[in-house]
Amino acid sequence: MTFVPYDRPVRAAFVGLGRIYDLNMRGYMANPDVEVVALVDPSEERRAQRQEDWPGAKVFASVAELAASGLEVDAVEALVPVGLHADVVVELLGHGWHVNLQKPLCTDLRGAARMLGTAAASGRVLRVMENYLFYEPLQKLKAIVESGEIGPVVGYHIKMVGTGLGGWEVPLSSLHWQLEEMKRGRGIMVFDDGWHKLATAIWLFGPVREVRAWIGSTEIVPGVEVDAPATIIWQHDNGVRGVWDITVADQMYLRSDYYTNDERWEITGRKGYARVNRCTGRGIQQPSLEVYADGEMRGYHALDDDWASSFRDSGRHWLRWLRTGEGPLLWSGEEAVDVLRFALAGYKSSAVGGIGVDPRQVG
Ligand SMILES: NC(=O)c1ccc[n+]([C@@H]2O[C@H](COP(=O)([O-])OP(=O)(O)OC[C@H]3O[C@@H](n4cnc5c(N)ncnc54)[C@H](O)[C@@H]3O)[C@@H](O)[C@H]2O)c1
């Protein structure tokens, strides 16, 4: 079935009204492309809290209740815990609704095949939102590299430090399912937050042909292990190599309006380099993007470097896409499977002592 754009505002439902709803909802606010018609969450407290944002929306405790109500819905913003992604997305697509799913797509290829298979069979669109692709300093970084300003790329690195102090409150209920995922080998650093770093790598330099990884663990409190230190290196099909350094610093304070994650991306070209100094947290208090070439350093001081804006713009992009059907989805389900394969290749490499693994070969 071919996708037919909507010639009226899209009727949308939020499914999952937890922590990240606070940022995802920004794409929907004051947006003429959408009408929010339903809110779904088993938590009565969350439903009441979010109803204040959308007084005209109907509230439901489950997707089944929404479906049974007969309310007309075109698309769903799916913001449920990762372990539920595959089942919930299959259910939503089965009701004939398009889905904008929070990353990660899911934790294994079987779940991915179920989701993409259901999307194809139902003729509905599954998008896996990747807000980092809408973070203006990263967009500018990509444009600078592609302009040739720093010369041909010779390599790049990504740094990520999970810090223990600062940031917004993360409810215990959100941490609870993250801990369960960690126990199942899908850690918060490499897999959950790491998904973004892997996605930006593919977005910047294209498909990956080989991954080598050494994934460690640190006990933060008795019984809770975080998947750091970890080092992951890879080579793209185009020959460019990336290195990703992941550490956890549980006693470090990081000023942040959101999660306490200190991040940077630095790309080296034959005649200069370009570096994004921060993203989720406030990190290095320099301009969010700096470019060095020909003996001069240029700082970009006026980019929209509020991490929340990337959620707003990703959401707006999706809703505009539903109205026009034009342009890339950023990301499609298939592109998200490439990110999943990249992560799985890292796990496989680490398990066998760090030898190279081709993401296309992981089964
Ligand atoms: N893009 C990012 O940077 C980013 C950041 C944080 C979280 N996330 C992703 O967002 C998703 C949600 O994370 P969160 O931190 O908001 O979690 P959360 O636990 O705070 O919220 C999840 C909500 O889903 C509800 N829920 C559970 N089962 C449900 C069901 N069957 N139907 C409807 N609602 C249900 C819960 O009651 C809860 O309110 C996850 O996929 C996570 O990986 C992405």
The ligand as an ORCA input file, in Angstrom:
! r2SCAN-3c Opt
* xyz 0 1
  N      15.728     10.107     22.739
  C      16.222     10.052     23.942
  O      17.260     10.641     24.211
  C      15.538      9.263     25.026
  C      15.750      9.594     26.379
  C      15.076      8.861     27.357
  C      14.242      7.814     27.010
  N      14.075      7.497     25.684
  C      13.211      6.365     25.281
  O      11.850      6.737     25.542
  C      11.093      5.588     25.919
  C      10.412      5.860     27.262
  O      11.396      6.187     28.231
  P      11.040      7.012     29.557
  O      12.334      7.372     30.147
  O      10.026      8.061     29.260
  O      10.373      5.867     30.450
  P       9.327      6.069     31.644
  O       9.389      4.799     32.406
  O       9.561      7.345     32.360
  O       7.922      6.188     30.882
  C       7.307      5.113     30.251
  C       5.799      5.268     30.441
  O       5.165      4.206     29.678
  C       4.068      3.762     30.463
  N       3.699      2.417     29.962
  C       4.211      1.230     30.324
  N       3.596      0.240     29.623
  C       2.701      0.842     28.813
  C       1.776      0.354     27.848
  N       1.672     -0.950     27.569
  N       1.000      1.256     27.201
  C       1.095      2.566     27.469
  N       1.950      3.087     28.362
  C       2.752      2.226     29.022
  C       4.557      3.806     31.891
  O       3.490      3.809     32.824
  C       5.352      5.104     31.879
  O       4.555      6.216     32.262
  C      12.099      4.449     25.925
  O      12.047      3.799     24.687
  C      13.446      5.112     26.084
  O      14.521      4.369     25.552
  C      14.714      8.195     24.707
*
